[in-house]
């Protein structure tokens, strides 16, 4: 899934994509109304967090249903 060799990566993106990733890293699928993400605020995710988020969002995208 993650095939980069670097120890660290910097991601700069739009708030919705960041919120989806942060929530998915905690095991939550997207909601219809998402909590805001603070501008210019760092969030540290380890490889396992990103892998968990990617797997959850990939699975969710096959039959998307927002959490309540």
N, C-alpha and C positions, 0 to 999 in steps of 0.2 A: 504494500500500500504506500508507505513512505519510503522512497528509495534514495533519499539524499544522504550524503556522508557527513555533512556539516554537523557540528555539535549544537549550533544555535541558528535560529532564523528569525528575521523580523518580518512581520506581516502588517501591512497597513491596508485597511479596507473599509468598506461601508459598514455602518452600524448594524444593519439587519443581518448581514453575513456574519459579523462578529458575534452578535447575540445568539444566532442559531448555533454557532460553534461552541460558544461558552456554555450554553444550556445543554447541548448534546454531550459535551465532555462530562457533565454531571448526570447524564442518563435521561435527560428530558427532551421529548420531541417538541417541535415548535408549537407555539400557541397562536391563536388568531390575533391577539394583541400582545406584542412583545414589550418587555421592560426596556427602557432606553439604556444605551451604552454611553458612558461618559466620554467626551472628546479628549484625546491626547492622554488617556490613562492607560498605563501598561497592564497587561494581563499575562501572567506567566503560565504556560501550559507545557507539561512534559510530553514526551513522545507518546506515552500510553494515553494521555488525555486526548491528543489529536487523533490517534488511531481509533479510540472509542467513539469520538465525535463523528469521524468519517464513516465508520461502520453503521452507527445509528442513523445518520442522515441518509446514507445510501439505502438502507432498509426502509426507512420512512418514506423516501421518495417513490418507492414502488407502489405504495398505497397510502398517500398522504391523508392524514386526519389530524386536525389540530387538537392539542390538549385543552382541557377546559380550564 
